[in-house]
Amino acid sequence: MHNFEDLFLPDNIPIWFFVFNYLTLISILAWPFILFGSIFIFDNPPNLFVGILFFLLINSYPLIQLGLIVLSFWLYEDYKMIAILIPILVYGFVLRFVHTFFK
């Protein structure tokens, strides 16, 4: 099992991998605005349960991103390609969302 230092500050991981993974966390800076905007889901929902579910899913995305970063660091020693693909997929989803939102 990994301890905290081994997980976030390992010696055998190159610096570009740190930068690449931590840059995926930039999208978390928008979280306060998304949290504020998601409050309006409860204005007039057709189904309250679905509204609560969407609210929780929308506002849990930083936890999902942090989990993917931890998973990427964890997998780097044994599965380098999968560990590199994780932040690329996060970038792809964020860019897709931004492109769709500002279209």
C-alpha positions as CSV (number, residue, x, y, z in Angstrom):
1,M,0.0,0.0,0.0
2,H,1.2,3.5,-0.8
3,N,1.6,6.1,1.8
4,F,1.0,9.8,1.2
5,E,4.6,10.8,0.3
6,D,5.0,7.8,-2.0
7,L,1.8,8.7,-3.8
8,F,2.3,12.4,-4.5
9,L,6.1,12.8,-4.3
10,P,7.7,9.6,-5.7
11,D,11.3,9.7,-6.9
12,N,10.9,7.6,-10.0
13,I,8.2,9.7,-11.8
14,P,9.4,12.4,-14.2
15,I,8.6,16.1,-13.6
16,W,6.6,16.4,-16.9
17,F,4.2,13.8,-15.5
18,F,3.6,15.9,-12.4
19,V,3.0,19.0,-14.4
20,F,0.8,17.2,-16.8
21,N,-1.4,15.8,-14.1
22,Y,-1.6,18.9,-11.9
23,L,-2.6,21.0,-14.9
24,T,-5.7,18.9,-15.2
25,L,-6.8,20.4,-11.9
26,I,-7.1,23.9,-13.3
27,S,-10.7,23.2,-14.2
28,I,-11.5,23.0,-10.5
29,L,-11.0,26.8,-10.3
30,A,-14.4,27.1,-12.0
31,W,-16.1,25.0,-9.3
32,P,-17.5,27.9,-7.2
33,F,-19.3,29.3,-10.2
34,I,-20.6,25.9,-11.2
35,L,-21.8,25.4,-7.6
36,F,-23.6,28.7,-7.7
37,G,-25.2,27.9,-11.0
38,S,-26.3,24.5,-10.0
39,I,-28.4,25.8,-7.2
40,F,-30.9,26.9,-9.9
41,I,-31.6,23.3,-10.7
42,F,-34.1,23.5,-7.8
43,D,-36.1,26.4,-9.2
44,N,-38.8,24.3,-10.8
45,P,-37.7,20.7,-11.3
46,P,-40.1,18.3,-12.9
47,N,-38.8,15.6,-10.6
48,L,-37.1,16.5,-7.3
49,F,-35.1,13.2,-7.1
50,V,-33.6,13.8,-10.5
51,G,-32.8,17.4,-9.6
52,I,-31.0,16.3,-6.5
53,L,-29.1,13.6,-8.4
54,F,-28.0,16.1,-11.1
55,F,-27.0,18.6,-8.4
56,L,-24.8,16.0,-6.6
57,L,-23.3,14.7,-9.9
58,I,-22.5,18.2,-11.1
59,N,-20.9,19.3,-7.9
60,S,-18.8,16.1,-7.3
61,Y,-16.7,16.6,-10.4
62,P,-13.6,17.9,-8.4
63,L,-13.6,14.7,-6.3
64,I,-13.7,12.7,-9.5
65,Q,-10.8,14.6,-11.0
66,L,-8.8,14.3,-7.8
67,G,-9.5,10.6,-7.8
68,L,-8.3,10.2,-11.4
69,I,-5.1,12.1,-10.6
70,V,-4.4,9.8,-7.6
71,L,-5.1,6.8,-9.8
72,S,-2.8,8.1,-12.5
73,F,0.1,8.4,-10.0
74,W,-0.7,5.0,-8.6
75,L,-0.7,3.3,-12.0
76,Y,2.5,5.0,-13.4
77,E,5.0,2.4,-12.1
78,D,3.3,-0.6,-13.7
79,Y,1.0,0.8,-16.4
80,K,2.6,3.9,-17.9
81,M,0.3,4.2,-20.9
82,I,-2.9,4.0,-18.9
83,A,-1.5,6.5,-16.4
84,I,-0.7,8.9,-19.2
85,L,-4.1,8.4,-20.9
86,I,-6.0,9.4,-17.7
87,P,-5.1,13.1,-17.7
88,I,-5.4,13.2,-21.5
89,L,-9.0,12.0,-21.2
90,V,-9.7,14.6,-18.4
91,Y,-8.3,17.3,-20.7
92,G,-10.5,16.0,-23.5
93,F,-13.7,16.1,-21.5
94,V,-12.9,19.5,-20.1
95,L,-12.1,20.9,-23.6
96,R,-15.3,19.2,-25.0
97,F,-17.4,20.9,-22.3
98,V,-15.8,24.3,-22.8
99,H,-16.2,24.0,-26.6
100,T,-19.9,23.0,-26.3
101,F,-20.6,25.7,-23.7
102,F,-19.0,28.6,-25.6
103,K,-20.1,27.5,-29.1
